[in-house]
Amino acid sequence: MVEKTDWEARVANLLKAELKRKGVTYAQLVEKLAEIGVDEKEVNIRNKLARGKFSAAFLVQCLEAVDAKEIRI
C-alpha cells in the first residue's frame, strides 16, 4: 500500500481546515456540491480526504461550494 505523501497530506489538511473554518460538515458539503452540479456521496468525500487523493478540480469545486474566496497555505 502506498503511503500518502507530505504534499497529499498538506492539501487534504488544507481542505479540512477550510471546511472547519466555514463550519461545514461532510454531509453539508455534499449538499453544497449538489447545488453547483457536482454529484458526490458523503462516504466518497470522507475517503478522499482520509486518503489525501483527489484532483485539483475536486479541491476547487469544494472551495467554490463553501464560498471560500481565499485559502491559507
PDB file of N, CA, C and O in Angstrom:
ATOM      1  N   MET A   1       0.837  -1.182   0.000  1.00  0.00           N
ATOM      2  CA  MET A   1       0.000   0.000   0.000  1.00  0.00           C
ATOM      3  C   MET A   1       0.882   1.245   0.000  1.00  0.00           C
ATOM      4  O   MET A   1       1.853   1.333   0.751  1.00  0.00           O
ATOM      5  N   VAL A   2       0.537   2.183  -0.835  1.00  0.00           N
ATOM      6  CA  VAL A   2       1.318   3.410  -0.955  1.00  0.00           C
ATOM      7  C   VAL A   2       0.900   4.392   0.127  1.00  0.00           C
ATOM      8  O   VAL A   2      -0.287   4.657   0.311  1.00  0.00           O
ATOM      9  N   GLU A   3       1.876   4.927   0.835  1.00  0.00           N
ATOM     10  CA  GLU A   3       1.604   5.928   1.855  1.00  0.00           C
ATOM     11  C   GLU A   3       1.353   7.276   1.183  1.00  0.00           C
ATOM     12  O   GLU A   3       1.939   7.580   0.144  1.00  0.00           O
ATOM     13  N   LYS A   4       0.475   8.079   1.787  1.00  0.00           N
ATOM     14  CA  LYS A   4       0.271   9.387   1.180  1.00  0.00           C
ATOM     15  C   LYS A   4       1.480  10.260   1.446  1.00  0.00           C
ATOM     16  O   LYS A   4       2.098  10.200   2.509  1.00  0.00           O
ATOM     17  N   THR A   5       1.793  11.054   0.474  1.00  0.00           N
ATOM     18  CA  THR A   5       2.967  11.906   0.588  1.00  0.00           C
ATOM     19  C   THR A   5       2.675  13.093   1.484  1.00  0.00           C
ATOM     20  O   THR A   5       1.526  13.361   1.837  1.00  0.00           O
ATOM     21  N   ASP A   6       3.715  13.787   1.839  1.00  0.00           N
ATOM     22  CA  ASP A   6       3.559  15.002   2.631  1.00  0.00           C
ATOM     23  C   ASP A   6       2.704  16.025   1.884  1.00  0.00           C
ATOM     24  O   ASP A   6       1.916  16.744   2.497  1.00  0.00           O
ATOM     25  N   TRP A   7       2.859  16.089   0.568  1.00  0.00           N
ATOM     26  CA  TRP A   7       2.078  17.036  -0.228  1.00  0.00           C
ATOM     27  C   TRP A   7       0.598  16.679  -0.213  1.00  0.00           C
ATOM     28  O   TRP A   7      -0.253  17.556  -0.065  1.00  0.00           O
ATOM     29  N   GLU A   8       0.295  15.407  -0.364  1.00  0.00           N
ATOM     30  CA  GLU A   8      -1.101  14.974  -0.332  1.00  0.00           C
ATOM     31  C   GLU A   8      -1.722  15.270   1.028  1.00  0.00           C
ATOM     32  O   GLU A   8      -2.856  15.741   1.110  1.00  0.00           O
ATOM     33  N   ALA A   9      -0.981  14.994   2.085  1.00  0.00           N
ATOM     34  CA  ALA A   9      -1.471  15.262   3.438  1.00  0.00           C
ATOM     35  C   ALA A   9      -1.694  16.761   3.624  1.00  0.00           C
ATOM     36  O   ALA A   9      -2.672  17.181   4.241  1.00  0.00           O
ATOM     37  N   ARG A  10      -0.790  17.547   3.091  1.00  0.00           N
ATOM     38  CA  ARG A  10      -0.901  19.008   3.236  1.00  0.00           C
ATOM     39  C   ARG A  10      -2.165  19.534   2.548  1.00  0.00           C
ATOM     40  O   ARG A  10      -2.878  20.367   3.108  1.00  0.00           O
ATOM     41  N   VAL A  11      -2.440  19.050   1.341  1.00  0.00           N
ATOM     42  CA  VAL A  11      -3.624  19.503   0.605  1.00  0.00           C
ATOM     43  C   VAL A  11      -4.902  19.021   1.302  1.00  0.00           C
ATOM     44  O   VAL A  11      -5.864  19.780   1.420  1.00  0.00           O
ATOM     45  N   ALA A  12      -4.919  17.778   1.759  1.00  0.00           N
ATOM     46  CA  ALA A  12      -6.096  17.264   2.462  1.00  0.00           C
ATOM     47  C   ALA A  12      -6.350  18.072   3.733  1.00  0.00           C
ATOM     48  O   ALA A  12      -7.493  18.411   4.041  1.00  0.00           O
ATOM     49  N   ASN A  13      -5.293  18.375   4.460  1.00  0.00           N
ATOM     50  CA  ASN A  13      -5.429  19.164   5.685  1.00  0.00           C
ATOM     51  C   ASN A  13      -5.880  20.593   5.388  1.00  0.00           C
ATOM     52  O   ASN A  13      -6.626  21.190   6.165  1.00  0.00           O
ATOM     53  N   LEU A  14      -5.426  21.132   4.271  1.00  0.00           N
ATOM     54  CA  LEU A  14      -5.840  22.463   3.857  1.00  0.00           C
ATOM     55  C   LEU A  14      -7.352  22.493   3.629  1.00  0.00           C
ATOM     56  O   LEU A  14      -8.034  23.402   4.100  1.00  0.00           O
ATOM     57  N   LEU A  15      -7.873  21.501   2.908  1.00  0.00           N
ATOM     58  CA  LEU A  15      -9.308  21.442   2.644  1.00  0.00           C
ATOM     59  C   LEU A  15     -10.092  21.184   3.928  1.00  0.00           C
ATOM     60  O   LEU A  15     -11.126  21.812   4.159  1.00  0.00           O
ATOM     61  N   LYS A  16      -9.611  20.270   4.757  1.00  0.00           N
ATOM     62  CA  LYS A  16     -10.292  20.002   6.026  1.00  0.00           C
ATOM     63  C   LYS A  16     -10.350  21.262   6.896  1.00  0.00           C
ATOM     64  O   LYS A  16     -11.372  21.544   7.521  1.00  0.00           O
ATOM     65  N   ALA A  17      -9.256  22.012   6.931  1.00  0.00           N
ATOM     66  CA  ALA A  17      -9.204  23.235   7.731  1.00  0.00           C
ATOM     67  C   ALA A  17     -10.196  24.265   7.202  1.00  0.00           C
ATOM     68  O   ALA A  17     -10.856  24.953   7.980  1.00  0.00           O
ATOM     69  N   GLU A  18     -10.301  24.371   5.889  1.00  0.00           N
ATOM     70  CA  GLU A  18     -11.234  25.335   5.306  1.00  0.00           C
ATOM     71  C   GLU A  18     -12.677  24.947   5.610  1.00  0.00           C
ATOM     72  O   GLU A  18     -13.509  25.808   5.895  1.00  0.00           O
ATOM     73  N   LEU A  19     -12.969  23.658   5.550  1.00  0.00           N
ATOM     74  CA  LEU A  19     -14.311  23.194   5.893  1.00  0.00           C
ATOM     75  C   LEU A  19     -14.626  23.514   7.357  1.00  0.00           C
ATOM     76  O   LEU A  19     -15.726  23.958   7.688  1.00  0.00           O
ATOM     77  N   LYS A  20     -13.647  23.280   8.214  1.00  0.00           N
ATOM     78  CA  LYS A  20     -13.839  23.561   9.648  1.00  0.00           C
ATOM     79  C   LYS A  20     -14.027  25.061   9.876  1.00  0.00           C
ATOM     80  O   LYS A  20     -14.894  25.477  10.645  1.00  0.00           O
ATOM     81  N   ARG A  21     -13.208  25.865   9.203  1.00  0.00           N
ATOM     82  CA  ARG A  21     -13.307  27.312   9.326  1.00  0.00           C
ATOM     83  C   ARG A  21     -14.699  27.816   8.928  1.00  0.00           C
ATOM     84  O   ARG A  21     -15.242  28.740   9.534  1.00  0.00           O
ATOM     85  N   LYS A  22     -15.257  27.185   7.898  1.00  0.00           N
ATOM     86  CA  LYS A  22     -16.581  27.568   7.399  1.00  0.00           C
ATOM     87  C   LYS A  22     -17.708  26.891   8.176  1.00  0.00           C
ATOM     88  O   LYS A  22     -18.880  27.222   7.992  1.00  0.00           O
ATOM     89  N   GLY A  23     -17.350  25.936   9.052  1.00  0.00           N
ATOM     90  CA  GLY A  23     -18.353  25.221   9.831  1.00  0.00           C
ATOM     91  C   GLY A  23     -19.192  24.276   8.986  1.00  0.00           C
ATOM     92  O   GLY A  23     -20.379  24.086   9.250  1.00  0.00           O
ATOM     93  N   VAL A  24     -18.571  23.682   7.966  1.00  0.00           N
ATOM     94  CA  VAL A  24     -19.280  22.814   7.025  1.00  0.00           C
ATOM     95  C   VAL A  24     -18.915  21.354   7.291  1.00  0.00           C
ATOM     96  O   VAL A  24     -17.740  20.988   7.284  1.00  0.00           O
ATOM     97  N   THR A  25     -19.929  20.530   7.523  1.00  0.00           N
ATOM     98  CA  THR A  25     -19.719  19.092   7.698  1.00  0.00           C
ATOM     99  C   THR A  25     -19.639  18.432   6.325  1.00  0.00           C
ATOM    100  O   THR A  25     -19.957  19.054   5.312  1.00  0.00           O
ATOM    101  N   TYR A  26     -19.219  17.184   6.297  1.00  0.00           N
ATOM    102  CA  TYR A  26     -19.170  16.457   5.028  1.00  0.00           C
ATOM    103  C   TYR A  26     -20.575  16.326   4.428  1.00  0.00           C
ATOM    104  O   TYR A  26     -20.744  16.433   3.214  1.00  0.00           O
ATOM    105  N   ALA A  27     -21.569  16.097   5.270  1.00  0.00           N
ATOM    106  CA  ALA A  27     -22.953  15.989   4.785  1.00  0.00           C
ATOM    107  C   ALA A  27     -23.399  17.309   4.149  1.00  0.00           C
ATOM    108  O   ALA A  27     -24.042  17.314   3.099  1.00  0.00           O
ATOM    109  N   GLN A  28     -23.058  18.410   4.786  1.00  0.00           N
ATOM    110  CA  GLN A  28     -23.400  19.712   4.225  1.00  0.00           C
ATOM    111  C   GLN A  28     -22.633  19.986   2.941  1.00  0.00           C
ATOM    112  O   GLN A  28     -23.157  20.608   2.017  1.00  0.00           O
ATOM    113  N   LEU A  29     -21.390  19.519   2.886  1.00  0.00           N
ATOM    114  CA  LEU A  29     -20.593  19.687   1.675  1.00  0.00           C
ATOM    115  C   LEU A  29     -21.239  18.964   0.500  1.00  0.00           C
ATOM    116  O   LEU A  29     -21.248  19.482  -0.616  1.00  0.00           O
ATOM    117  N   VAL A  30     -21.777  17.774   0.742  1.00  0.00           N
ATOM    118  CA  VAL A  30     -22.483  17.034  -0.306  1.00  0.00           C
ATOM    119  C   VAL A  30     -23.611  17.897  -0.873  1.00  0.00           C
ATOM    120  O   VAL A  30     -23.776  17.989  -2.090  1.00  0.00           O
ATOM    121  N   GLU A  31     -24.381  18.522   0.006  1.00  0.00           N
ATOM    122  CA  GLU A  31     -25.496  19.376  -0.425  1.00  0.00           C
ATOM    123  C   GLU A  31     -25.000  20.591  -1.194  1.00  0.00           C
ATOM    124  O   GLU A  31     -25.567  20.951  -2.225  1.00  0.00           O
ATOM    125  N   LYS A  32     -23.954  21.217  -0.701  1.00  0.00           N
ATOM    126  CA  LYS A  32     -23.414  22.405  -1.346  1.00  0.00           C
ATOM    127  C   LYS A  32     -22.808  22.069  -2.714  1.00  0.00           C
ATOM    128  O   LYS A  32     -22.927  22.851  -3.657  1.00  0.00           O
ATOM    129  N   LEU A  33     -22.161  20.905  -2.816  1.00  0.00           N
ATOM    130  CA  LEU A  33     -21.628  20.474  -4.109  1.00  0.00           C
ATOM    131  C   LEU A  33     -22.771  20.222  -5.087  1.00  0.00           C
ATOM    132  O   LEU A  33     -22.671  20.582  -6.260  1.00  0.00           O
ATOM    133  N   ALA A  34     -23.852  19.610  -4.618  1.00  0.00           N
ATOM    134  CA  ALA A  34     -25.008  19.341  -5.480  1.00  0.00           C
ATOM    135  C   ALA A  34     -25.578  20.643  -6.036  1.00  0.00           C
ATOM    136  O   ALA A  34     -26.037  20.688  -7.177  1.00  0.00           O
ATOM    137  N   GLU A  35     -25.549  21.690  -5.233  1.00  0.00           N
ATOM    138  CA  GLU A  35     -26.060  22.996  -5.668  1.00  0.00           C
ATOM    139  C   GLU A  35     -25.280  23.560  -6.844  1.00  0.00           C
ATOM    140  O   GLU A  35     -25.820  24.341  -7.628  1.00  0.00           O
ATOM    141  N   ILE A  36     -24.011  23.172  -6.976  1.00  0.00           N
ATOM    142  CA  ILE A  36     -23.211  23.650  -8.108  1.00  0.00           C
ATOM    143  C   ILE A  36     -23.055  22.564  -9.176  1.00  0.00           C
ATOM    144  O   ILE A  36     -22.226  22.685 -10.079  1.00  0.00           O
ATOM    145  N   GLY A  37     -23.859  21.504  -9.063  1.00  0.00           N
ATOM    146  CA  GLY A  37     -23.892  20.480 -10.099  1.00  0.00           C
ATOM    147  C   GLY A  37     -22.880  19.358  -9.956  1.00  0.00           C
ATOM    148  O   GLY A  37     -22.604  18.645 -10.920  1.00  0.00           O
ATOM    149  N   VAL A  38     -22.325  19.196  -8.762  1.00  0.00           N
ATOM    150  CA  VAL A  38     -21.334  18.144  -8.521  1.00  0.00           C
ATOM    151  C   VAL A  38     -21.977  17.058  -7.667  1.00  0.00           C
ATOM    152  O   VAL A  38     -22.423  17.317  -6.550  1.00  0.00           O
ATOM    153  N   ASP A  39     -22.020  15.842  -8.200  1.00  0.00           N
ATOM    154  CA  ASP A  39     -22.646  14.715  -7.516  1.00  0.00           C
ATOM    155  C   ASP A  39     -21.595  13.917  -6.754  1.00  0.00           C
ATOM    156  O   ASP A  39     -20.769  13.232  -7.357  1.00  0.00           O
ATOM    157  N   GLU A  40     -21.629  14.008  -5.445  1.00  0.00           N
ATOM    158  CA  GLU A  40     -20.703  13.260  -4.580  1.00  0.00           C
ATOM    159  C   GLU A  40     -21.500  12.652  -3.436  1.00  0.00           C
ATOM    160  O   GLU A  40     -22.557  13.160  -3.061  1.00  0.00           O
ATOM    161  N   LYS A  41     -20.989  11.578  -2.894  1.00  0.00           N
ATOM    162  CA  LYS A  41     -21.584  10.961  -1.709  1.00  0.00           C
ATOM    163  C   LYS A  41     -20.683  11.266  -0.513  1.00  0.00           C
ATOM    164  O   LYS A  41     -19.469  11.420  -0.655  1.00  0.00           O
ATOM    165  N   GLU A  42     -21.297  11.350   0.660  1.00  0.00           N
ATOM    166  CA  GLU A  42     -20.535  11.683   1.861  1.00  0.00           C
ATOM    167  C   GLU A  42     -19.392  10.705   2.097  1.00  0.00           C
ATOM    168  O   GLU A  42     -18.283  11.116   2.437  1.00  0.00           O
ATOM    169  N   VAL A  43     -19.654   9.418   1.919  1.00  0.00           N
ATOM    170  CA  VAL A  43     -18.606   8.415   2.148  1.00  0.00           C
ATOM    171  C   VAL A  43     -17.435   8.616   1.184  1.00  0.00           C
ATOM    172  O   VAL A  43     -16.282   8.405   1.560  1.00  0.00           O
ATOM    173  N   ASN A  44     -17.720   9.019  -0.048  1.00  0.00           N
ATOM    174  CA  ASN A  44     -16.643   9.259  -1.017  1.00  0.00           C
ATOM    175  C   ASN A  44     -15.789  10.454  -0.613  1.00  0.00           C
ATOM    176  O   ASN A  44     -14.564  10.430  -0.740  1.00  0.00           O
ATOM    177  N   ILE A  45     -16.451  11.500  -0.126  1.00  0.00           N
ATOM    178  CA  ILE A  45     -15.713  12.679   0.327  1.00  0.00           C
ATOM    179  C   ILE A  45     -14.841  12.314   1.521  1.00  0.00           C
ATOM    180  O   ILE A  45     -13.669  12.686   1.582  1.00  0.00           O
ATOM    181  N   ARG A  46     -15.416  11.589   2.463  1.00  0.00           N
ATOM    182  CA  ARG A  46     -14.672  11.159   3.652  1.00  0.00           C
ATOM    183  C   ARG A  46     -13.433  10.345   3.240  1.00  0.00           C
ATOM    184  O   ARG A  46     -12.344  10.552   3.776  1.00  0.00           O
ATOM    185  N   ASN A  47     -13.609   9.429   2.294  1.00  0.00           N
ATOM    186  CA  ASN A  47     -12.494   8.599   1.830  1.00  0.00           C
ATOM    187  C   ASN A  47     -11.431   9.419   1.109  1.00  0.00           C
ATOM    188  O   ASN A  47     -10.235   9.219   1.324  1.00  0.00           O
ATOM    189  N   LYS A  48     -11.864  10.335   0.260  1.00  0.00           N
ATOM    190  CA  LYS A  48     -10.897  11.176  -0.467  1.00  0.00           C
ATOM    191  C   LYS A  48     -10.044  11.976   0.501  1.00  0.00           C
ATOM    192  O   LYS A  48      -8.826  12.060   0.344  1.00  0.00           O
ATOM    193  N   LEU A  49     -10.686  12.565   1.503  1.00  0.00           N
ATOM    194  CA  LEU A  49      -9.929  13.380   2.446  1.00  0.00           C
ATOM    195  C   LEU A  49      -9.057  12.531   3.364  1.00  0.00           C
ATOM    196  O   LEU A  49      -7.979  12.966   3.769  1.00  0.00           O
ATOM    197  N   ALA A  50      -9.504  11.346   3.690  1.00  0.00           N
ATOM    198  CA  ALA A  50      -8.691  10.445   4.527  1.00  0.00           C
ATOM    199  C   ALA A  50      -7.451   9.968   3.761  1.00  0.00           C
ATOM    200  O   ALA A  50      -6.360   9.882   4.324  1.00  0.00           O
ATOM    201  N   ARG A  51      -7.631   9.665   2.488  1.00  0.00           N
ATOM    202  CA  ARG A  51      -6.511   9.211   1.661  1.00  0.00           C
ATOM    203  C   ARG A  51      -5.618  10.357   1.220  1.00  0.00           C
ATOM    204  O   ARG A  51      -4.415  10.185   1.023  1.00  0.00           O
ATOM    205  N   GLY A  52      -6.224  11.534   1.067  1.00  0.00           N
ATOM    206  CA  GLY A  52      -5.464  12.670   0.544  1.00  0.00           C
ATOM    207  C   GLY A  52      -5.318  12.600  -0.960  1.00  0.00           C
ATOM    208  O   GLY A  52      -4.503  13.318  -1.540  1.00  0.00           O
ATOM    209  N   LYS A  53      -6.097  11.746  -1.598  1.00  0.00           N
ATOM    210  CA  LYS A  53      -6.005  11.551  -3.053  1.00  0.00           C
ATOM    211  C   LYS A  53      -7.256  12.107  -3.706  1.00  0.00           C
ATOM    212  O   LYS A  53      -8.314  11.478  -3.678  1.00  0.00           O
ATOM    213  N   PHE A  54      -7.132  13.284  -4.292  1.00  0.00           N
ATOM    214  CA  PHE A  54      -8.232  13.852  -5.060  1.00  0.00           C
ATOM    215  C   PHE A  54      -7.641  14.870  -6.023  1.00  0.00           C
ATOM    216  O   PHE A  54      -6.518  15.345  -5.852  1.00  0.00           O
ATOM    217  N   SER A  55      -8.427  15.189  -7.033  1.00  0.00           N
ATOM    218  CA  SER A  55      -7.940  16.079  -8.081  1.00  0.00           C
ATOM    219  C   SER A  55      -7.978  17.537  -7.642  1.00  0.00           C
ATOM    220  O   SER A  55      -8.662  17.907  -6.687  1.00  0.00           O
ATOM    221  N   ALA A  56      -7.229  18.341  -8.361  1.00  0.00           N
ATOM    222  CA  ALA A  56      -7.276  19.782  -8.139  1.00  0.00           C
ATOM    223  C   ALA A  56      -8.675  20.291  -8.447  1.00  0.00           C
ATOM    224  O   ALA A  56      -9.155  21.220  -7.798  1.00  0.00           O
ATOM    225  N   ALA A  57      -9.327  19.693  -9.427  1.00  0.00           N
ATOM    226  CA  ALA A  57     -10.691  20.095  -9.777  1.00  0.00           C
ATOM    227  C   ALA A  57     -11.623  19.873  -8.585  1.00  0.00           C
ATOM    228  O   ALA A  57     -12.454  20.732  -8.289  1.00  0.00           O
ATOM    229  N   PHE A  58     -11.499  18.745  -7.902  1.00  0.00           N
ATOM    230  CA  PHE A  58     -12.329  18.463  -6.726  1.00  0.00           C
ATOM    231  C   PHE A  58     -12.058  19.492  -5.630  1.00  0.00           C
ATOM    232  O   PHE A  58     -12.989  19.973  -4.986  1.00  0.00           O
ATOM    233  N   LEU A  59     -10.803  19.823  -5.422  1.00  0.00           N
ATOM    234  CA  LEU A  59     -10.444  20.832  -4.418  1.00  0.00           C
ATOM    235  C   LEU A  59     -11.137  22.152  -4.733  1.00  0.00           C
ATOM    236  O   LEU A  59     -11.746  22.762  -3.854  1.00  0.00           O
ATOM    237  N   VAL A  60     -11.045  22.591  -5.979  1.00  0.00           N
ATOM    238  CA  VAL A  60     -11.651  23.864  -6.371  1.00  0.00           C
ATOM    239  C   VAL A  60     -13.172  23.796  -6.277  1.00  0.00           C
ATOM    240  O   VAL A  60     -13.810  24.768  -5.872  1.00  0.00           O
ATOM    241  N   GLN A  61     -13.756  22.667  -6.644  1.00  0.00           N
ATOM    242  CA  GLN A  61     -15.209  22.501  -6.510  1.00  0.00           C
ATOM    243  C   GLN A  61     -15.637  22.658  -5.052  1.00  0.00           C
ATOM    244  O   GLN A  61     -16.620  23.340  -4.761  1.00  0.00           O
ATOM    245  N   CYS A  62     -14.908  22.035  -4.149  1.00  0.00           N
ATOM    246  CA  CYS A  62     -15.235  22.130  -2.722  1.00  0.00           C
ATOM    247  C   CYS A  62     -15.089  23.562  -2.224  1.00  0.00           C
ATOM    248  O   CYS A  62     -15.948  24.062  -1.498  1.00  0.00           O
ATOM    249  N   LEU A  63     -14.011  24.213  -2.612  1.00  0.00           N
ATOM    250  CA  LEU A  63     -13.790  25.593  -2.180  1.00  0.00           C
ATOM    251  C   LEU A  63     -14.875  26.514  -2.729  1.00  0.00           C
ATOM    252  O   LEU A  63     -15.350  27.408  -2.028  1.00  0.00           O
ATOM    253  N   GLU A  64     -15.261  26.295  -3.977  1.00  0.00           N
ATOM    254  CA  GLU A  64     -16.339  27.077  -4.583  1.00  0.00           C
ATOM    255  C   GLU A  64     -17.657  26.816  -3.852  1.00  0.00           C
ATOM    256  O   GLU A  64     -18.410  27.747  -3.566  1.00  0.00           O
ATOM    257  N   ALA A  65     -17.926  25.560  -3.556  1.00  0.00           N
ATOM    258  CA  ALA A  65     -19.186  25.176  -2.911  1.00  0.00           C
ATOM    259  C   ALA A  65     -19.353  25.824  -1.538  1.00  0.00           C
ATOM    260  O   ALA A  65     -20.466  26.169  -1.142  1.00  0.00           O
ATOM    261  N   VAL A  66     -18.250  25.987  -0.816  1.00  0.00           N
ATOM    262  CA  VAL A  66     -18.337  26.584   0.533  1.00  0.00           C
ATOM    263  C   VAL A  66     -18.042  28.095   0.504  1.00  0.00           C
ATOM    264  O   VAL A  66     -17.897  28.735   1.546  1.00  0.00           O
ATOM    265  N   ASP A  67     -17.959  28.638  -0.707  1.00  0.00           N
ATOM    266  CA  ASP A  67     -17.768  30.062  -0.904  1.00  0.00           C
ATOM    267  C   ASP A  67     -16.469  30.570  -0.273  1.00  0.00           C
ATOM    268  O   ASP A  67     -16.436  31.629   0.355  1.00  0.00           O
ATOM    269  N   ALA A  68     -15.402  29.787  -0.457  1.00  0.00           N
ATOM    270  CA  ALA A  68     -14.079  30.194   0.050  1.00  0.00           C
ATOM    271  C   ALA A  68     -13.444  31.125  -0.985  1.00  0.00           C
ATOM    272  O   ALA A  68     -13.146  30.706  -2.104  1.00  0.00           O
ATOM    273  N   LYS A  69     -13.246  32.351  -0.617  1.00  0.00           N
ATOM    274  CA  LYS A  69     -12.676  33.343  -1.529  1.00  0.00           C
ATOM    275  C   LYS A  69     -11.149  33.324  -1.516  1.00  0.00           C
ATOM    276  O   LYS A  69     -10.500  33.749  -2.471  1.00  0.00           O
ATOM    277  N   GLU A  70     -10.592  32.824  -0.418  1.00  0.00           N
ATOM    278  CA  GLU A  70      -9.142  32.690  -0.305  1.00  0.00           C
ATOM    279  C   GLU A  70      -8.832  31.545   0.635  1.00  0.00           C
ATOM    280  O   GLU A  70      -9.657  31.172   1.470  1.00  0.00           O
ATOM    281  N   ILE A  71      -7.639  30.988   0.495  1.00  0.00           N
ATOM    282  CA  ILE A  71      -7.217  29.902   1.372  1.00  0.00           C
ATOM    283  C   ILE A  71      -5.862  30.232   1.974  1.00  0.00           C
ATOM    284  O   ILE A  71      -5.079  30.986   1.395  1.00  0.00           O
ATOM    285  N   ARG A  72      -5.597  29.669   3.124  1.00  0.00           N
ATOM    286  CA  ARG A  72      -4.310  29.869   3.801  1.00  0.00           C
ATOM    287  C   ARG A  72      -3.423  28.663   3.514  1.00  0.00           C
ATOM    288  O   ARG A  72      -3.783  27.526   3.822  1.00  0.00           O
ATOM    289  N   ILE A  73      -2.288  28.918   2.933  1.00  0.00           N
ATOM    290  CA  ILE A  73      -1.368  27.819   2.592  1.00  0.00           C
ATOM    291  C   ILE A  73      -0.200  27.824   3.555  1.00  0.00           C
ATOM    292  O   ILE A  73       0.692  26.982   3.448  1.00  0.00           O
TER     293      ILE A  73
END
